[in-house]
Amino acid sequence: LASVGEEVAKCVDWLTPNLTELASVGEEFDEEEEASIEAAARALSRRYDVDVVVTMGARGSLVVCRDGRSARRLAEPATAVDETAAGDAFRAAFAVGVVDRGLDLERSLDLASKAGAVAVSRPGAITSLPRRADLEEEDGCPWRFASRLNSMKARRDLAGDEPDSTLGWIRRQGRIEGLDLVDFNYPQHLASVSVDEVARELRAAGLGCGAVCLRYPAETFRLGAFSNPDAATRDRAVQLTIEAADWARALGADQVVVWSAFCGYDYSCQIDYVDAWTRMVDCFRRVCDARPDVRVSLEFKPTDEQTRFFVVPSTGAALLLSRDVDRPNFGLTLDFGHLLAAGENPAQSVAAVANDRKLFGIQLNDGYQRLGAEDGLLFASVHRLAALELVFWLRRFRYDGHVYFDTFPRNEDPVLEAHFNIRTVKTLYDLAATLDAAGLDAHLRTHDALAALALISRLDAARSSP
């Protein structure tokens, strides 16, 4: 800045200092405190009316923008051979992401971090700079991520001035590193806001809409939504679902996820099972036919405090329902915790549904599965091997939907909790890819559990060693 003058500096859109350069322009900060670094970056942004990217070496990078947006990226793991030109590679890739590819801040930082990691792993300056093909090969996990919006109600002491409302929760989710999408509950999240308001907040947060998820109000649907014995109530449930589909289309999504807490029963001799099933099939067909351009996905749950037995209590029953509904835009969303509660192996359930080409969505979490409890813990925090196997099979079937974290952080910072989930999935995806390349399939074909587990253990140890 000293060499070009402040007037020239005010003509640019981005400044990209490292920590030494940030200090050289007169901004005071504590290098050990990320909040202090961010405050200095914001001061620089205000002084020159620019957006700022600060590179922090092995600690990663951060972005602050004039419009209030910010993003943080941890450094991409790499074996450093020569650090020459790493910063140049980072800045060039970030510019390509923002300008050429039109990516949001998080994805642009991802691309830049990968470019920097490639550069430091090679000797030289010009010779170390990655080409686009290098970064495409390094892209890794291709999935986009969404996280439970209601989690943004937690730890309000960390929320700053973001309002405790749908629009405020979107804004807070915009702080989650690596998050791409928001899934909304209908009507609860959207009843008091307009499409324009939600779309504007999503754009400001750098997020899109992944899906709209049905939450049928208890006061109307206590005896069931699609399985309700009253025809008029079922009509209202169908209409509510069509409205959710219209919201999804208006926000740029193509999927509604149907979960009803009340489509089931508590007692023996309470319902006619055949009638309830027939009603479910009929209602799903009506929704699918009314909005053929929207994917309609059932999220089954075997049991809940509202309904001890769900009409569709297992993956097998859900697949049978999909065949009875018999519509191309009808499919299934599988929830890791719900599969555990059903006594199923989540990876086997994913394989069965994906093999039938009906896997429309996946929701991840974990739990201890103690009686009557749905823990909603961090993904892979309890059942890590089962989580790895699930990711392996999602990758095997080239799952192309988004990943939704249905977790319940009550004591944890929900922003950091969601980022932790994203990092966990990406780590497991890379490990699954390594397992595939290392020949896990040969052990699966021979049912050799010890050989498979030994392979996983060796690769895990290799990845953990310095």
Disulfide bonds with the S-S distance in Angstrom:
none
